[in-house]
């Protein structure tokens, strides 16, 4: 298992989508939300993700296609 700490900038288009539920439901990754703030225009979160390398890579690719900006912490 691998752990990564990320800062995510989430577009406002996700405000009506349960993004963290989607992560848990569709990827074998455990998210731990350290800190987060969301508004109608955008959101950000500091998240620790734990999972196998291939699952983490797949999840990060999916998030990038949705316009989520990801920075390692």
C-alpha positions in Angstrom: 0.0 0.0 0.0 1.1 3.5 -0.8 0.1 6.8 0.8 0.1 10.2 -0.9 -0.8 13.6 0.4 -2.3 15.9 -2.2 -3.9 19.3 -2.5 -6.8 19.3 -4.8 -8.4 22.3 -6.5 -11.9 21.2 -7.5 -14.0 23.0 -10.1 -17.4 24.4 -9.2 -19.0 21.9 -11.7 -18.4 19.2 -9.0 -20.7 21.1 -6.5 -23.6 18.8 -7.3 -21.5 15.6 -7.6 -20.4 13.5 -4.6 -16.7 13.3 -5.7 -15.4 11.6 -2.6 -18.2 9.0 -2.6 -17.3 8.3 -6.3 -13.6 7.8 -5.3 -14.6 5.2 -2.6 -17.2 3.5 -4.8 -15.1 3.2 -8.0 -11.5 2.9 -6.8 -9.8 0.7 -4.2 -8.5 3.9 -2.5 -9.1 5.2 1.0 -9.4 9.0 1.1 -8.7 10.9 4.4 -9.8 14.5 4.1 -7.4 16.5 6.2 -8.9 19.9 5.4 -11.3 21.3 2.9 -13.4 24.3 1.8 -16.0 24.4 -0.9 -18.0 27.3 -2.4 -20.4 27.6 -5.3 -17.4 28.5 -7.6 -14.7 26.1 -6.5 -13.3 24.0 -3.7 -10.0 22.8 -2.4 -9.1 19.9 -0.2 -6.0 18.5 1.4 -6.4 14.8 1.1 -4.3 11.7 2.0 -5.0 8.8 -0.3 -4.0 5.2 0.5 -4.0 2.4 -2.1 -2.1 0.4 -4.5 0.0 2.4 -7.0 -2.1 1.4 -10.0 -5.3 2.4 -8.3 -3.9 5.7 -7.3 -2.6 6.4 -10.8 -6.0 5.5 -12.3 -7.8 7.8 -9.9 -5.5 10.7 -10.5 -5.9 10.3 -14.2 -9.7 10.3 -13.8 -9.6 13.5 -11.7 -7.3 15.2 -14.2 -9.8 14.5 -17.0 -12.5 16.2 -14.8 -10.4 19.3 -14.4 -9.3 18.7 -10.9 -5.9 20.3 -10.3 -3.6 18.1 -8.1 -0.4 19.2 -6.3 1.6 16.9 -4.1 2.2 18.0 -0.5 
